[in-house]
Amino acid sequence: MNSITSELSAQSRILDKDQQFVWHPYSSLSAPIPAYEVVFAEGVNLHLADGSQLIDGMASWWCAIHGYNHPALNAAAKAQIDKFSHVMFGGITHAPAVDLCETLVNITPRGLDKVFLSDSGSVAVEVAIKMAFQYWISVGKPDKNKLLSLHNGYHGDTFAAMSVCDPVNGMHHMFDQVLAKHYFAPAPQIGVDELWDEDDIAEFSAIIAAKKDQLAAVILEPIVQGAGGMRFYSPEYLRRVRELCDEHDVLLIADEIATGFGRTGKLFACEWAGVAPDIMCLGKAITGGYMTLAATLCSAEVSRGICEGEAGCFMHGPTFMGNPLACAVANASLELLLSSDWEANIRRIEATLSTELLRFDGIEAVAQTRVLGGIGVIEMKVAVNLAEIQKQFVAEGIWVRPFGKLVYVMPPYIIKEEELSRLMQGIFNVLSTA
Ligand SMILES: *Cc1c(COP(=O)(O)O)cnc(C)c1O
């Protein structure tokens, strides 16, 4: 075999075995859709086994904000791996974790003073929910054991997280026997720049008033509802939620796993409304997409309540808690972000996306387009055929992964104007001929 045919057969071997053995996110093993094999990635480019190169519009699901193969992040990982990759966090501490927690407290909204590290976003949400429940048990109000969430919300795939995801998208009917029952308010309808109307919060307001004795916390994604619909909503809604939580003695959990670290144009989306939650979840971009890591922050009031209660401690402790390798890369990623003019950069991406998306409004199959910060959304009139459209995007040299009616991008922050234009041109070519 010459080298090209041997490479091709190696490639099909991987793809065959992939279909035989490997489960991908939300995928069927009975009717698998072929995956694309990445062999190298650098900057905004994914290099495939067949030699083609794709501009990544997804930042690997919000994570790879500095792009791939970044020298500073590589160096941080290598330096830490030569010291120690992991040690248990029970009774042991280390600089990478302590530095990270200090930075997170300093950059997040005021009052979030304590940090619990975990391995993934869903676990950070589980931890947040457990904090809220344990807080109320500890302060002698165990009946406050329900949550209030929003339609179109997404908070992860584990069971507590799933129980507060959109009931329809999250297929609550199928898991009816096993999911905890919580309350849901309608999704906010008023957009970021639209005139506020108190009606938008009326039903939320009625539910929290009626159920306050049962409610431990409200949980929501501030300003941007991500995987539950890619919807942007008014900061006034969030401000009113904060007021209503205070009025009715209910904790507020802000899930900033997708929005955190600058994506919306603010470092954290809560800043759009100038509010601080009682508990905040972070994940995704925290390590610049290098390692799996998440954090749940809470107020000193919440931590005191928990620790002075019956258990005398918070009842949680993942094996890989505070993984030094992940923390070291997170520190390097945050240093890169905070030492850059990330705000101007996100404004640049936002301006280009806004201009580029204008012409999509002329496409018959497009229902609506919207932009906030480094997020561009094209909502189609009907759901796209994922397998088919993915092939067309790849043929255009771009990586975009729609869900349902939503074709959207949130590229690495380092994307250049010319790359962003090529990305949007590729999407335009596919959607305008659909
Ligand atoms: C992705 C996401 C999660 C879940 O994070 P995982 O790391 O996938 O477990 C939770 N909440 C929001 C808002 C997310 O975008």
Ligand as a Chemical Component Dictionary entry (heavy atoms), coordinates in Angstrom:
data_LIG
# 
_chem_comp.id                   LIG 
_chem_comp.type                 NON-POLYMER 
_chem_comp.pdbx_formal_charge   0 
_chem_comp.three_letter_code    LIG 
# 
loop_
_chem_comp_atom.comp_id 
_chem_comp_atom.atom_id 
_chem_comp_atom.alt_atom_id 
_chem_comp_atom.type_symbol 
_chem_comp_atom.charge 
_chem_comp_atom.model_Cartn_x 
_chem_comp_atom.model_Cartn_y 
_chem_comp_atom.model_Cartn_z 
_chem_comp_atom.pdbx_ordinal 
LIG C1 C1 C 0 -23.346 22.722 28.764 1  
LIG C2 C2 C 0 -24.188 23.238 29.853 2  
LIG C3 C3 C 0 -24.378 22.503 31.034 3  
LIG C4 C4 C 0 -23.822 21.120 31.234 4  
LIG O1 O1 O 0 -22.438 21.095 31.204 5  
LIG P1 P1 P 0 -21.675 19.702 30.884 6  
LIG O2 O2 O 0 -20.232 20.048 31.010 7  
LIG O3 O3 O 0 -22.077 19.325 29.481 8  
LIG O4 O4 O 0 -22.128 18.705 31.878 9  
LIG C5 C5 C 0 -25.148 23.078 32.028 10 
LIG N1 N1 N 0 -25.690 24.295 31.880 11 
LIG C6 C6 C 0 -25.526 25.022 30.762 12 
LIG C7 C7 C 0 -26.133 26.387 30.673 13 
LIG C8 C8 C 0 -24.785 24.521 29.706 14 
LIG O5 O5 O 0 -24.642 25.244 28.577 15 
# 
loop_
_chem_comp_bond.comp_id 
_chem_comp_bond.atom_id_1 
_chem_comp_bond.atom_id_2 
_chem_comp_bond.value_order 
_chem_comp_bond.pdbx_ordinal 
LIG C1 C2 SING 1  
LIG C2 C3 SING 2  
LIG C2 C8 DOUB 3  
LIG C3 C4 SING 4  
LIG C3 C5 DOUB 5  
LIG C4 O1 SING 6  
LIG O1 P1 SING 7  
LIG P1 O2 DOUB 8  
LIG P1 O3 SING 9  
LIG P1 O4 SING 10 
LIG C5 N1 SING 11 
LIG N1 C6 DOUB 12 
LIG C6 C7 SING 13 
LIG C6 C8 SING 14 
LIG C8 O5 SING 15 
# 
